[in-house]
Amino acid sequence: MSLGTPSDTADALVAGDSSARELVGGGLSALSFAAFVAGLLALFQYVPVDATLGGVTVATAIGGSLTLVGVGVVALGAASYGGVFETEPGHTGGVASAAFLGLLWFGVGGLVGAQTLGLSTVWPVVALAAGGLGAGVALFAREDIGVTLSAGLFVLLAGLVVVTGLVGPGWSWDPTGFSIVVTGAVGVPVVALFAGLVGAWTAARVYGGFGPQGRQTGAYVLVTTNAAAMIALLGSIVGFIAVRGFGPMTEGVEYGLFWGPWTWFNPPLLDSWVVVEGPIVWFYWPFVMEGYSSLGGGIDGVLPAIVGTVWLVVGAVALAVPLGVGAAVFLTEYAEQGRFTALVEVSTNSLWSTPSIVYGLFGLAFFVPRLGNTNSILAGQLVLGFMLLPLVVITSRESLKSVPDEYRDASAALGVSKWETIKSVVLPASLPGVITGVILGIGRIAGETAPILLVTTSSPFPSEVAGVIEGGFRFTSAFPFVAVPDLNLVQASSALPYQLFAVIGAGLGENLDFAWGTALVLLLVVMSFYAVGIGSRIYFRRKLDQ
């Protein structure tokens, strides 16, 4: 059996030390991330800070975790400085790290000086001193001791504040000069978010062994945590609405099985009797299949608002997409790039950022007097279409520019005309990007309230769906022997954003459940449009790959 050379033994010891450092650093980073997630869940009240898990409150668990992370980070930094671990620290923590930690300690010093010590006039001096000390330690001390000391003490202080109950479930804070009261339900999650983020970043630098590798690992964890937080934030918002709106939205749902024959007279688009033989599954969902009950009996529904929202979005898309794509094709493929195209680009960017109330006012002054002098679906479609148009132009131009010139050159080399090249090559290649822009635009116009309020609606709580389609497909004796239904778009209609606004304006005390149910239905309608757009984008991408 060979004992190996002294160099081999040293390498084994270094590898063992590095493994221990990575294990402890990775564990502390994971614990910090867990505290960060717990703070996010507590902020949205999925897990209240006073809830008890295994005999320990959530606030105490968060504070204990942060305290452990703070102590561990400082200990790892000291161990690296003492040569216990094999690391490659820089001679300084870096200007960016020092500035970040200095801002954190500036905030801590300001809060302590103004609120704890009661220094109402000289608290900026305390804040500057704390910020300068925190930044100076990170900037002038060696990286392993400077960064870990400044960041670890911040995390440790945050953990002790929470675990000792200074900021806990029963805590409240009335800042001097502000008409707000911050409670523990907000204070504990905010402390957990900031301290958890700092702890994960610092522990990741320890895991990477400091130096360039440590800074890269810390930056990776920081960016990843922020990205995960953004996704979690969006998911929390959707979940918050879903949890509160699901009950009111599904109230009174009934379904069953009916054995035929079943006779249906005058169904939509047909002027005849329909007889269905056999078993029929029936389904009744009052919230989305009924209108608002003016007599107060039964369950109030939002069907007229759903139908109105769909008509508005469909009409706006039908107006904006052809015009926007056509304008983008002209500006990209035919117009010379110069002052004219630059002016159009500036104008479209400005129009997209124009407040929606301005579009609504324009529609009220221009479209409404010319469309029967009354609010109507058509006026709303035109206003929302012009709101969507700038984004379609912008995204379509960018999509057309992203198509490689080799496509155009190859088509021209085959003798294909310019228009045929655009129609058969350029446009199909740019469709995924165009559809992405339309999806983003639908998300804005489907939730707009101000333009709809000014040009489309009349009654905020209609009981009947606007009869846009009048008549049905009928056979006639005159050519072409088929009569198509008429579209009556010059009539008022409600919409989900406006109905939600009206419910809030009427007071949430008695209408809170109806408001949450309406918000969830609006969210589902918008997501349905998203699903159609995403499906179309996937389809065209697959066609391009074939």
C-alpha positions as CSV (number, residue, x, y, z in Angstrom):
1,M,0.0,0.0,0.0
2,S,1.4,3.4,-1.0
3,L,1.2,6.3,1.4
4,G,1.7,8.9,-1.4
5,T,4.0,11.9,-1.6
6,P,3.8,14.9,0.8
7,S,2.4,17.0,-2.1
8,D,-0.4,14.5,-2.5
9,T,-1.2,14.6,1.2
10,A,-1.3,18.4,1.1
11,D,-3.6,18.4,-1.9
12,A,-5.9,16.0,-0.1
13,L,-6.1,18.3,2.9
14,V,-6.8,21.3,0.8
15,A,-9.5,19.3,-1.0
16,G,-11.0,18.3,2.3
17,D,-11.0,21.9,3.6
18,S,-12.5,23.2,0.3
19,S,-15.2,20.5,0.5
20,A,-16.1,21.6,4.1
21,R,-16.1,25.3,3.1
22,E,-18.4,24.5,0.2
23,L,-20.7,22.4,2.3
24,V,-21.1,25.0,5.0
25,G,-21.2,27.9,2.6
26,G,-23.8,26.2,0.4
27,G,-25.9,25.3,3.5
28,L,-25.9,28.9,4.8
29,S,-26.8,30.1,1.3
30,A,-29.7,27.6,1.2
31,L,-30.9,28.6,4.7
32,S,-30.8,32.3,3.6
33,F,-32.8,31.5,0.6
34,A,-35.3,29.6,2.7
35,A,-35.7,32.7,5.0
36,F,-36.2,34.8,1.9
37,V,-38.9,32.5,0.6
38,A,-40.6,32.5,4.0
39,G,-40.6,36.3,4.1
40,L,-42.2,36.4,0.7
41,L,-44.9,33.9,1.7
42,A,-45.5,35.8,4.9
43,L,-45.7,39.1,3.1
44,F,-48.7,37.8,1.0
45,Q,-50.2,36.2,4.1
46,Y,-49.9,32.6,2.8
47,V,-48.0,31.9,6.0
48,P,-48.7,34.5,8.7
49,V,-45.8,35.5,10.9
50,D,-47.7,34.5,14.0
51,A,-48.5,31.0,12.7
52,T,-47.0,28.2,14.8
53,L,-45.0,25.3,13.2
54,G,-43.8,22.7,15.6
55,G,-44.3,24.9,18.5
56,V,-42.3,27.8,17.0
57,T,-43.8,30.8,15.3
58,V,-42.8,31.7,11.8
59,A,-41.3,34.9,12.9
60,T,-39.1,33.1,15.4
61,A,-38.0,30.6,12.8
62,I,-37.1,33.3,10.4
63,G,-35.1,35.2,13.0
64,G,-33.3,32.1,14.2
65,S,-32.3,31.2,10.6
66,L,-31.0,34.7,9.9
67,T,-29.1,34.7,13.2
68,L,-27.5,31.4,12.4
69,V,-26.6,32.6,8.9
70,G,-25.0,35.8,10.3
71,V,-22.9,33.9,12.8
72,G,-21.9,31.4,10.2
73,V,-20.9,33.9,7.6
74,V,-18.7,35.9,10.0
75,A,-17.1,32.6,11.3
76,L,-16.3,31.4,7.8
77,G,-14.8,34.8,6.9
78,A,-12.6,34.6,10.0
79,A,-11.6,31.0,9.3
80,S,-10.6,32.0,5.8
81,Y,-8.6,35.0,7.1
82,G,-6.9,32.7,9.6
83,G,-5.9,30.2,6.9
84,V,-8.2,27.4,8.0
85,F,-9.7,27.2,4.6
86,E,-7.9,27.4,1.3
87,T,-9.4,30.5,-0.4
88,E,-8.2,33.2,-2.9
89,P,-9.5,36.4,-1.4
90,G,-8.8,39.7,-3.0
91,H,-7.1,42.6,-1.2
92,T,-10.4,44.4,-1.2
93,G,-14.1,43.5,-1.4
94,G,-14.6,45.8,-4.4
95,V,-16.2,49.1,-4.9
96,A,-19.6,47.7,-5.9
97,S,-19.8,45.5,-2.8
98,A,-18.7,48.3,-0.6
99,A,-21.4,50.6,-2.0
100,F,-24.1,48.0,-1.6
101,L,-23.2,47.3,2.0
102,G,-22.8,50.9,2.7
103,L,-26.3,51.6,1.6
104,L,-27.6,48.8,3.8
105,W,-25.8,50.2,6.9
106,F,-26.9,53.7,6.0
107,G,-30.5,52.6,6.2
108,V,-29.8,50.7,9.5
109,G,-28.1,53.8,11.0
110,G,-30.9,56.1,9.9
111,L,-33.6,53.9,11.4
112,V,-31.7,53.5,14.7
113,G,-30.8,57.2,14.9
114,A,-34.3,58.6,14.0
115,Q,-36.6,56.0,15.6
116,T,-34.6,54.2,18.4
117,L,-32.4,57.0,19.7
118,G,-35.0,59.7,18.8
119,L,-32.5,61.9,17.1
120,S,-34.9,63.8,14.9
121,T,-32.5,66.3,13.6
122,V,-29.1,64.7,13.6
123,W,-30.0,61.2,12.5
124,P,-28.4,61.7,9.1
125,V,-25.0,61.9,10.9
126,V,-25.6,58.5,12.5
127,A,-26.7,57.1,9.1
128,L,-23.7,58.4,7.3
129,A,-21.4,57.1,10.1
130,A,-22.9,53.6,9.9
131,G,-22.9,53.6,6.1
132,G,-19.3,54.8,6.0
133,L,-18.2,52.2,8.5
134,G,-20.0,49.4,6.7
135,A,-18.6,50.5,3.3
136,G,-15.1,51.1,4.7
137,V,-14.8,47.7,6.2
138,A,-15.8,46.0,2.9
139,L,-13.6,48.3,0.8
140,F,-10.3,48.5,2.8
141,A,-10.1,45.2,4.6
142,R,-9.2,42.0,2.8
143,E,-12.1,40.5,1.0
144,D,-12.7,37.5,3.1
145,I,-12.9,39.4,6.4
146,G,-14.2,42.7,5.1
147,V,-17.3,41.4,3.1
148,T,-18.2,38.7,5.5
149,L,-17.9,41.0,8.6
150,S,-20.0,43.8,7.1
151,A,-22.6,41.6,5.5
152,G,-22.7,39.0,8.3
153,L,-23.2,41.5,11.1
154,F,-26.1,43.0,9.1
155,V,-27.7,39.6,8.8
156,L,-27.0,38.8,12.4
157,L,-28.5,42.1,13.6
158,A,-31.6,41.5,11.4
159,G,-32.0,38.0,12.9
160,L,-31.6,39.2,16.5
161,V,-34.2,41.9,16.0
162,V,-36.7,39.4,14.8
163,V,-35.9,36.5,17.1
164,T,-36.0,38.7,20.3
165,G,-39.4,40.1,19.3
166,L,-38.2,43.7,18.8
167,V,-39.9,43.3,15.4
168,G,-42.4,40.6,15.8
169,P,-46.1,39.6,15.4
170,G,-47.2,42.1,18.0
171,W,-44.9,44.9,16.9
172,S,-46.1,48.2,15.3
173,W,-44.3,51.3,14.1
174,D,-45.8,54.8,13.6
175,P,-43.0,56.7,11.8
176,T,-42.7,60.3,12.8
177,G,-44.0,62.6,10.0
178,F,-45.8,59.8,8.1
179,S,-49.5,58.9,8.3
180,I,-48.8,55.2,8.2
181,V,-48.6,52.3,10.7
182,V,-46.2,49.4,9.9
183,T,-47.1,46.2,11.7
184,G,-45.2,43.0,12.3
185,A,-47.1,41.3,9.5
186,V,-45.1,43.6,7.1
187,G,-42.0,44.3,9.2
188,V,-40.9,40.8,9.7
189,P,-41.2,39.8,6.0
190,V,-39.4,42.9,4.8
191,V,-36.5,42.2,7.2
192,A,-36.4,38.5,6.0
193,L,-36.3,39.6,2.4
194,F,-33.4,42.0,2.7
195,A,-31.4,39.9,5.2
196,G,-32.1,36.7,3.3
197,L,-30.9,38.2,0.1
198,V,-27.7,39.6,1.7
199,G,-27.0,36.3,3.5
200,A,-27.4,34.2,0.3
201,W,-25.1,36.5,-1.6
202,T,-22.4,36.5,1.0
203,A,-22.5,32.7,1.7
204,A,-22.3,32.1,-2.0
205,R,-19.1,34.2,-2.2
206,V,-17.7,32.0,0.6
207,Y,-18.8,28.9,-1.3
208,G,-16.8,30.1,-4.3
209,G,-13.7,30.7,-2.3
210,F,-13.8,34.5,-2.7
211,G,-11.7,36.1,-5.5
212,P,-13.1,36.1,-9.1
213,Q,-14.8,32.7,-8.6
214,G,-16.5,33.8,-5.4
215,R,-17.7,37.1,-6.9
216,Q,-19.1,35.2,-9.9
217,T,-20.9,32.7,-7.6
218,G,-22.3,35.5,-5.5
219,A,-23.5,37.5,-8.5
220,Y,-25.1,34.3,-9.9
221,V,-26.9,33.6,-6.6
222,L,-28.0,37.3,-6.4
223,V,-29.4,37.4,-9.9
224,T,-31.0,33.9,-9.6
225,T,-32.6,34.9,-6.3
226,N,-34.0,38.1,-7.7
227,A,-35.3,36.3,-10.8
228,A,-36.9,33.6,-8.5
229,A,-38.4,36.4,-6.4
230,M,-39.9,38.1,-9.4
231,I,-41.5,34.9,-10.6
232,A,-42.7,34.1,-7.1
233,L,-44.1,37.6,-6.7
234,L,-46.1,37.2,-9.9
235,G,-47.3,33.8,-8.8
236,S,-48.2,35.2,-5.4
237,I,-50.3,37.9,-6.9
238,V,-52.1,35.4,-9.1
239,G,-52.5,33.1,-6.2
240,F,-53.7,35.9,-3.9
241,I,-56.5,36.7,-6.4
242,A,-57.3,33.1,-7.0
243,V,-57.6,32.1,-3.4
244,R,-60.0,35.0,-2.6
245,G,-62.0,34.9,-5.9
246,F,-62.4,31.1,-6.4
247,G,-65.2,30.8,-3.8
248,P,-67.4,33.7,-5.0
249,M,-66.7,32.7,-8.7
250,T,-67.8,29.1,-8.2
251,E,-70.7,29.7,-5.9
252,G,-73.9,27.9,-7.1
253,V,-72.2,25.7,-9.7
254,E,-74.4,22.8,-10.6
255,Y,-74.0,19.9,-13.1
256,G,-75.6,16.6,-13.8
257,L,-76.7,14.1,-16.5
258,F,-80.0,14.4,-18.4
259,W,-81.4,11.6,-20.5
260,G,-82.9,12.7,-23.8
261,P,-84.7,13.3,-26.0
262,W,-84.1,17.0,-25.4
263,T,-85.7,19.7,-27.6
264,W,-84.1,23.1,-28.0
265,F,-86.0,25.8,-29.8
266,N,-84.3,28.6,-31.7
267,P,-80.7,28.0,-30.7
268,P,-78.0,30.6,-31.6
269,L,-77.5,31.1,-35.4
270,L,-80.4,28.8,-36.3
271,D,-84.1,29.4,-36.7
272,S,-85.4,25.9,-36.1
273,W,-86.0,23.2,-33.6
274,V,-83.1,20.9,-32.5
275,V,-83.8,17.6,-30.9
276,V,-81.0,15.8,-29.1
277,E,-81.3,12.1,-28.4
278,G,-79.3,10.3,-25.6
279,P,-77.6,11.4,-22.5
280,I,-76.7,15.0,-22.1
281,V,-74.3,16.5,-19.5
282,W,-75.7,19.8,-18.3
283,F,-73.7,22.4,-16.5
284,Y,-74.8,25.6,-14.8
285,W,-72.3,28.2,-13.6
286,P,-74.3,31.3,-12.5
287,F,-71.4,33.7,-12.0
288,V,-70.2,33.4,-15.6
289,M,-73.6,32.5,-17.2
290,E,-75.9,35.2,-15.7
291,G,-76.0,38.9,-15.6
292,Y,-76.3,41.1,-12.5
293,S,-79.5,40.6,-10.6
294,S,-81.1,44.0,-10.1
295,L,-83.8,42.5,-7.8
296,G,-81.2,41.0,-5.4
297,G,-82.3,37.4,-5.9
298,G,-80.0,34.6,-6.8
299,I,-76.3,34.9,-7.6
300,D,-75.0,38.0,-9.4
301,G,-73.1,37.2,-12.6
302,V,-70.7,38.9,-15.0
303,L,-71.7,37.3,-18.3
304,P,-72.5,40.7,-20.0
305,A,-69.1,42.0,-18.9
306,I,-67.3,39.0,-20.2
307,V,-68.9,39.2,-23.6
308,G,-68.3,42.9,-23.8
309,T,-64.6,42.4,-22.9
310,V,-64.2,39.8,-25.6
311,W,-65.8,42.0,-28.3
312,L,-63.6,44.9,-27.4
313,V,-60.4,42.9,-27.5
314,V,-61.3,41.1,-30.7
315,G,-62.2,44.3,-32.4
316,A,-59.1,46.1,-31.3
317,V,-56.9,43.3,-32.5
318,A,-58.7,43.1,-35.8
319,L,-58.0,46.9,-36.3
320,A,-54.5,47.2,-35.0
321,V,-52.8,44.0,-36.3
322,P,-53.3,44.5,-40.1
323,L,-52.5,48.3,-39.9
324,G,-49.5,47.8,-37.6
325,V,-48.0,45.0,-39.5
326,G,-48.5,46.8,-42.8
327,A,-46.9,50.0,-41.5
328,A,-44.0,48.0,-40.2
329,V,-43.5,46.3,-43.5
330,F,-43.5,49.6,-45.3
331,L,-41.1,51.3,-42.8
332,T,-38.7,48.3,-42.8
333,E,-38.7,47.0,-46.3
334,Y,-39.7,50.0,-48.5
335,A,-39.0,53.3,-46.8
336,E,-35.5,54.7,-46.8
337,Q,-34.0,54.8,-43.4
338,G,-33.7,58.5,-42.6
339,R,-35.4,61.4,-40.8
340,F,-38.9,60.1,-41.7
341,T,-38.5,56.7,-40.3
342,A,-36.7,58.1,-37.2
343,L,-39.7,60.5,-36.7
344,V,-42.2,57.6,-37.0
345,E,-40.2,55.6,-34.5
346,V,-40.2,58.4,-32.0
347,S,-43.9,59.0,-32.5
348,T,-44.8,55.3,-32.0
349,N,-42.8,55.1,-28.8
350,S,-44.5,58.3,-27.6
351,L,-48.0,57.0,-28.5
352,W,-47.4,53.7,-26.7
353,S,-46.4,55.5,-23.5
354,T,-49.4,57.9,-23.7
355,P,-51.8,57.5,-20.7
356,S,-54.9,55.6,-21.5
357,I,-57.2,58.4,-20.2
358,V,-55.9,60.6,-23.1
359,Y,-57.0,58.0,-25.6
360,G,-60.4,57.8,-23.8
361,L,-60.8,61.5,-24.0
362,F,-59.9,61.5,-27.7
363,G,-62.5,58.8,-28.3
364,L,-65.1,60.7,-26.4
365,A,-64.5,63.9,-28.4
366,F,-64.0,62.3,-31.8
367,F,-65.6,58.8,-32.2
368,V,-68.7,59.1,-30.0
369,P,-70.2,62.1,-31.8
370,R,-69.7,60.4,-35.1
371,L,-71.1,57.0,-34.0
372,G,-74.6,57.9,-33.0
373,N,-73.5,60.3,-30.3
374,T,-73.7,57.5,-27.7
375,N,-71.3,55.1,-26.0
376,S,-70.8,52.0,-28.0
377,I,-68.7,48.8,-28.4
378,L,-67.4,50.1,-31.8
379,A,-66.1,53.3,-30.2
380,G,-64.3,51.2,-27.5
381,Q,-62.8,48.9,-30.2
382,L,-61.5,51.9,-32.1
383,V,-59.9,53.5,-29.0
384,L,-58.3,50.3,-27.8
385,G,-57.2,49.5,-31.3
386,F,-55.4,52.8,-31.6
387,M,-53.8,52.1,-28.1
388,L,-52.6,48.7,-29.4
389,L,-51.4,50.0,-32.8
390,P,-48.1,51.6,-31.6
391,L,-46.9,48.4,-29.9
392,V,-47.8,46.3,-32.9
393,V,-45.7,48.7,-35.1
394,I,-42.8,48.6,-32.7
395,T,-42.6,44.9,-32.2
396,S,-43.3,44.1,-35.9
397,R,-40.5,46.4,-37.0
398,E,-38.1,44.7,-34.6
399,S,-39.2,41.3,-35.7
400,L,-38.8,42.2,-39.4
401,K,-35.3,43.6,-38.7
402,S,-34.3,40.4,-37.0
403,V,-34.9,38.3,-40.1
404,P,-31.5,37.7,-41.6
405,D,-30.7,39.4,-44.9
406,E,-29.5,36.1,-46.3
407,Y,-33.2,35.1,-46.5
408,R,-34.0,38.1,-48.7
409,D,-30.8,37.7,-50.8
410,A,-31.5,34.0,-51.4
411,S,-35.0,34.7,-52.5
412,A,-33.9,37.5,-54.8
413,A,-31.3,35.3,-56.3
414,L,-34.0,32.9,-57.4
415,G,-35.8,35.7,-59.2
416,V,-38.6,36.1,-56.7
417,S,-40.1,39.6,-56.6
418,K,-39.7,41.8,-53.5
419,W,-43.3,41.5,-52.5
420,E,-43.3,37.8,-52.9
421,T,-40.2,37.6,-50.8
422,I,-41.8,39.6,-48.1
423,K,-45.0,37.7,-48.2
424,S,-43.5,34.2,-48.4
425,V,-40.2,34.5,-46.6
426,V,-39.9,37.6,-44.4
427,L,-43.4,37.8,-42.8
428,P,-43.6,34.1,-41.9
429,A,-40.1,34.3,-40.3
430,S,-41.2,37.3,-38.2
431,L,-44.6,36.1,-37.1
432,P,-43.5,34.7,-33.7
433,G,-42.2,38.1,-32.8
434,V,-45.3,39.9,-34.1
435,I,-47.5,37.6,-32.1
436,T,-45.4,38.2,-28.9
437,G,-46.1,41.9,-29.3
438,V,-49.8,41.4,-29.8
439,I,-49.9,39.2,-26.6
440,L,-48.2,42.0,-24.6
441,G,-50.6,44.5,-26.0
442,I,-53.7,42.5,-25.2
443,G,-52.5,42.3,-21.6
444,R,-52.7,46.1,-21.5
445,I,-55.9,46.8,-23.4
446,A,-57.9,44.0,-21.8
447,G,-57.5,45.6,-18.4
448,E,-58.0,49.2,-19.3
449,T,-60.8,51.0,-17.5
450,A,-60.6,54.7,-18.4
451,P,-61.2,54.4,-22.1
452,I,-64.1,51.9,-21.6
453,L,-65.6,54.2,-19.0
454,L,-65.6,57.2,-21.4
455,V,-66.7,55.6,-24.7
456,T,-68.3,52.2,-24.2
457,T,-70.3,51.6,-21.0
458,S,-73.6,52.9,-19.8
459,S,-74.9,50.7,-16.9
460,P,-72.1,49.3,-14.8
461,F,-74.2,46.2,-13.8
462,P,-76.2,45.1,-16.8
463,S,-78.5,42.1,-16.5
464,E,-78.5,41.2,-20.2
465,V,-75.8,40.6,-22.8
466,A,-75.5,43.2,-25.5
467,G,-77.2,41.7,-28.6
468,V,-74.3,42.2,-31.0
469,I,-75.2,39.4,-33.4
470,E,-78.8,39.9,-34.6
471,G,-80.5,37.1,-36.6
472,G,-78.8,34.0,-37.8
473,F,-77.7,32.1,-40.9
474,R,-80.9,31.6,-42.9
475,F,-81.7,30.2,-46.3
476,T,-83.5,32.6,-48.6
477,S,-84.9,32.5,-52.1
478,A,-82.7,35.3,-53.4
479,F,-79.0,35.1,-54.3
480,P,-76.7,34.1,-52.7
481,F,-79.5,32.1,-51.0
482,V,-78.0,32.6,-47.5
483,A,-78.6,35.5,-45.1
484,V,-75.8,36.2,-42.7
485,P,-76.4,37.7,-39.2
486,D,-76.1,41.4,-38.7
487,L,-73.5,42.9,-36.3
488,N,-74.8,45.7,-34.2
489,L,-71.7,47.2,-32.6
490,V,-73.2,50.7,-32.1
491,Q,-74.6,50.0,-28.6
492,A,-73.3,50.3,-25.1
493,S,-71.9,47.3,-23.2
494,S,-70.2,46.7,-19.9
495,A,-66.7,45.2,-19.5
496,L,-64.9,43.4,-16.8
497,P,-62.4,46.2,-15.8
498,Y,-65.2,48.8,-15.7
499,Q,-67.5,46.5,-13.7
500,L,-64.7,45.8,-11.2
501,F,-64.1,49.5,-10.9
502,A,-67.8,50.1,-10.3
503,V,-67.9,47.5,-7.6
504,I,-64.9,49.1,-5.8
505,G,-66.5,52.5,-6.2
506,A,-69.7,51.2,-4.6
507,G,-67.8,50.2,-1.5
508,L,-66.0,46.9,-0.8
509,G,-67.7,46.3,2.5
510,E,-70.7,44.5,1.1
511,N,-69.3,43.7,-2.4
512,L,-65.9,42.3,-1.5
513,D,-66.6,38.7,-2.6
514,F,-68.1,39.9,-5.9
515,A,-65.1,42.1,-6.5
516,W,-62.6,39.2,-6.0
517,G,-64.7,36.9,-8.2
518,T,-64.8,39.5,-11.0
519,A,-61.0,40.1,-10.7
520,L,-60.4,36.3,-11.0
521,V,-62.7,36.1,-14.1
522,L,-60.8,39.1,-15.7
523,L,-57.5,37.4,-15.0
524,L,-58.8,34.1,-16.6
525,V,-60.1,36.0,-19.6
526,V,-56.7,37.7,-20.2
527,M,-54.9,34.5,-19.7
528,S,-57.1,32.8,-22.2
529,F,-56.1,35.4,-24.8
530,Y,-52.5,34.8,-23.8
531,A,-53.0,31.1,-24.3
532,V,-54.3,31.6,-27.8
533,G,-51.4,33.9,-28.7
534,I,-48.8,31.6,-27.2
535,G,-50.3,28.6,-29.0
536,S,-50.2,30.6,-32.3
537,R,-46.5,31.5,-31.7
538,I,-45.6,27.9,-31.0
539,Y,-47.4,26.8,-34.1
540,F,-45.6,29.3,-36.4
541,R,-42.2,28.5,-34.8
542,R,-42.7,24.8,-35.5
543,K,-43.7,25.7,-39.1
544,L,-40.4,27.6,-39.5
545,D,-38.4,24.7,-38.1
546,Q,-39.8,22.3,-40.6
